[in-house]
Amino acid sequence: MKLQILGTGCAKCNALTMATVKAAQTLGLQYELEKVTDLNQIMSFGVMMTPALVVDGKVKVSGKVPSVDEIKTLLA
């Protein structure tokens, strides 16, 4: 499973990264985590508000930091 965090490295982006890692580890998933900070790459996903979570190439959430439980639902 490929997880991508889209954002410029702000506090919300870091919070999303930590919550995503915790959710994936709680579920026992094997995953690859990539942080995408390049604005052109971020816009290529159609994302206008960061942070955003992309799972296997599909944008699952953008513009907010969901709870660990919400992320677990998105990953399951």
N, C-alpha and C positions, 0 to 999 in steps of 0.2 A: 504494500500500500504506500503510495506516495502522498505525503502531506506537504503542502506549501503554505507558508504564512506570507501574505502580501502586505507590505508596509515599509515605511521609511526608518523604522527602528525606534519609534516613539514608545512611551510608557504603555499605551494600549496594545501596541504590537507585541511588546515583550510579555504582557499579561496573557494575550492570546496564545503565544508560544508556550508559556508555562502550563496553561490550562489544557492545551492540546496534547502536550507530552504526558501530563498526568492522566488524562482520559485514555490515551492510547495504551499507556502502561497498565492502567487498571483493567482494561479489557484484554491485556496480554497480546496485543497486536504486534506483528512485525511490520515496521514502517521505516521509511526514509523521510527525514525532515529537511526541507529546504526553505531558507528565508529569501524572499524575492524583494529586493529594495530598489531595483531599477524602475523608474516611473513608466518608461515605455513598455516594459514587460508587464507591469501591473495593469496598465491600460489595455494591453492586448487581451486580457481576460474579461474586459468589459467592466472592470471595477472602477467606480468613481470615488468611493469612500473606503478608507482603510481604517482599521486592519481588516483583512479578509482571510478566510480559510478555504483552501482549495484541496479537494480530496480526489486523487486520481484524475486530475484535469478538469474537475467540475467545481465551480464556485458554490460553496455550501452556505456561507454567511459572509456579509460584508458590512462595515460601518459600525460594528459593535463587538463587544467581547461577551460571548455566551458563557454560561456556567459550565463547569466540568460535566455535569449531568447532561446538559443540552448537547455538548460536543460528543459525549458517549453515544447519544442517540443518532447523531449525524454519522458517526463512524461505524455503527453496528450494521 
